Amino acid sequence: MNKKFDHQALFRFTQSVFEKIGLSRSEAQQAADILITAELRNVSTHGLMRLPEYINLWKTGRITVTPRFKIVRETLSTALVDGGKGLGLVTGPKAMKLAIEKAKNAGSGWVAVRNTYHYGIAGYYAMMALEHDMIGISMTNANPLVAPTFGLKGMLGTNPIAVAVPANKQPPFVADFATAAVARGKLDVWEEQGRQAPEGVLQDKNGNITTDPSALKKGGALLTLGGEVEKGGHKGFCLTAIVDILTAVLSGANFGPTVVPTLGYVKDKTKTQDKGIGHFFGAFRIDAFQSADEFKSYMDEWIETFRNAPSIPGHEKVIIPGDPERTAEEKNRSNGILLSENTYRKIKIIADEFNLPFPQTKP
Amino acid sequence: MNKKFDHQALFRFTQSVFEKIGLSRSEAQQAADILITAELRNVSTHGLMRLPEYINLWKTGRITVTPRFKIVRETLSTALVDGGKGLGLVTGPKAMKLAIEKAKNAGSGWVAVRNTYHYGIAGYYAMMALEHDMIGISMTNANPLVAPTFGLKGMLGTNPIAVAVPANKQPPFVADFATAAVARGKLDVWEEQGRQAPEGVLQDKNGNITTDPSALKKGGALLTLGGEVEKGGHKGFCLTAIVDILTAVLSGANFGPTVVPTLGYVKDKTKTQDKGIGHFFGAFRIDAFQSADEFKSYMDEWIETFRNAPSIPGHEKVIIPGDPERTAEEKNRSNGILLSENTYRKIKIIADEFNLPFPQTKP
């Protein structure tokens, strides 16, 4: 059956769901925009399939739908924000706006957020800086699924980093990546397809390298980017740890293994208070360093140099970070968003529960 | 033959070499301190074996020994610096100090540097922030040796990132890593030992994965952190690209493949002007976010949690970034620094050339 939907229809549906659980109209719109942007950009692991998780956080009382956004401490270029147990989808955009405001005045702006929950795609926040001629940076910690080098258990999140850089004639550079060897969503896809995972991205509950894509659910863990030590896995550990420290230790949120899991198959072994997860947002005003025109032309040159680089015979061309997602977005805006059978089933249940009409499929 | 030397004797020798080529006494001391710190921390790839490269930059007129440190543009929290064709060993510490000064006032400080050359270990600069109760960040671009994902040629440096975070009872967290799958220095070691490189960190001149540690010298390239795409290599490309953009595009230095090589076996294919490489330094004042005491105790908790984590049977314990280097430094301060036969030969030639007495070996 055709599961293709108009993105605006899905947006309105998603907004209605968020309004039903009590978000204000404007915050429901903001949250829906982040999820639909993920769908448009083919990052469906951070799109509508996450709705049940958000609903569950609300049902179990872990989030409030009218959170207070509180600036706890600030300087000219920094702020610490308490998200008041709100969803990151609500708190994140406000925090990123604050970073941008700080950067307007001080050249750069940095906002750490605690007491917040899942914020969707990291790239959304980084891209908010682009229209201001700024470089945007966004990161978050997450459910403990990644084993530190030599570690037996998942203790760190897949902790994504996103960096968006404006250019002139070229579209912007937008890197947005989980810092683990593979994203958790990939494992689900491989499992569904009956495929094995590649060697060196997963370990089983005894710490042995495995290719079983269901290893996480059986007490295993993801490896850090780089995998085994001889291939640089300890660098991946450093990277994921840096994100954990900047997002959670600096903000006073729950770090690494003390993050209270939102996934059914991750046991909650935390003894600490739930202070949510942590986000960290940054913005650099381009013209704090060079004139915006000068920089953006130089960035064009960077992008063109890599886009036109000789590639390995038989392989694709070198891909500029952000290109595939932007191409997908252009296509999906007119052709519609294709939902997987699994996601469709999940959100149909939500539609029924809240007595909301589900959008018609697109012809 | 014993090649162990007292670190202070090596420091004085190194300072004399820098004075001989024309650095001021204090700048020669500063440059020597960075190289000897690398030796003490067992990062010998960035220690005395680099001296011939620096001398060569001077002989070929690519660096000046009395560079002008010029702030081109600045805001409350940022500055763009032109390094005036000085060595990074001279310009880097001044730029990092400027970032720290900015952070004192504005909460964070960020300094991009162009027209500069090799700056030694990235971690040295990040650690400068620790005594100020700040988080220090340092990165640089470098010789184009790393192939972007699907790319045939080395176009990016091994572009290291260093982040130093203060703790209270625990020693600081100090991550300092090249963002490629393996550092170039590792290849030399493997080649000397007649070992093969691991699968998935190197490609040959046709873009095929190879285990030949001399592949770089034969027109091959290093792979990005993560290696092949199915193991996350494209994320490694993003990471190395971000460092290239922040250090070189933002500062107006030579980026990626336009970096004028300092290695004999990398052909100079650049058609652009030599604007040096780029560095990027940052500092966050801890108490811009939380009281320093509160943060540092929480950081202790982070470090202890990971240090005491269960490890895979038969493996080492989880290593806190910075621990091995600090342990080495403590040991080498009293026991002396062991130079490789190769490094010894190289700097003995320099000693003879400048008519400087070479330190006696340590008993």
Interface residues (C-beta under 8 A of the other chain):
Chain A: R73 E74 T75 L76 S77 T78 L80 N105 A106 G107 S108 W110 A112 I135 P148 T149 F150 G151 L152 K153 M155 I161 V163 V165 F173 A175 F177 A178 T179 A180 A181 V182 P198 G200 V201 Q203 N206 G207 L225 G226 G227 E228 E230 K231 G232 H234 K235 G236 F237 C238 L239 A241 I242 D244 I245 L246 V249 L250 S251 G252 F255 G256 P257 T258 F284 R285 I286 A288 F289 Q290 E294 F295 Y298 M299 W302 T305 F306 A309 P310 S311 I312 P313 H315 E316 K317 V318 I319 P321
Chain B: R73 E74 T75 L76 S77 T78 L80 N105 A106 G107 S108 W110 A112 I135 P148 T149 F150 G151 L152 K153 M155 I161 V163 V165 F173 A175 F177 A178 T179 A180 A181 V182 P198 G200 V201 Q203 N206 G207 L225 G226 G227 E228 E230 K231 G232 H234 K235 G236 F237 C238 L239 A241 I242 D244 I245 L246 V249 L250 S251 G252 F255 G256 P257 T258 F284 R285 I286 A288 F289 Q290 E294 F295 Y298 M299 E301 W302 T305 F306 A309 P310 S311 I312 P313 H315 E316 K317 V318 I319 P321
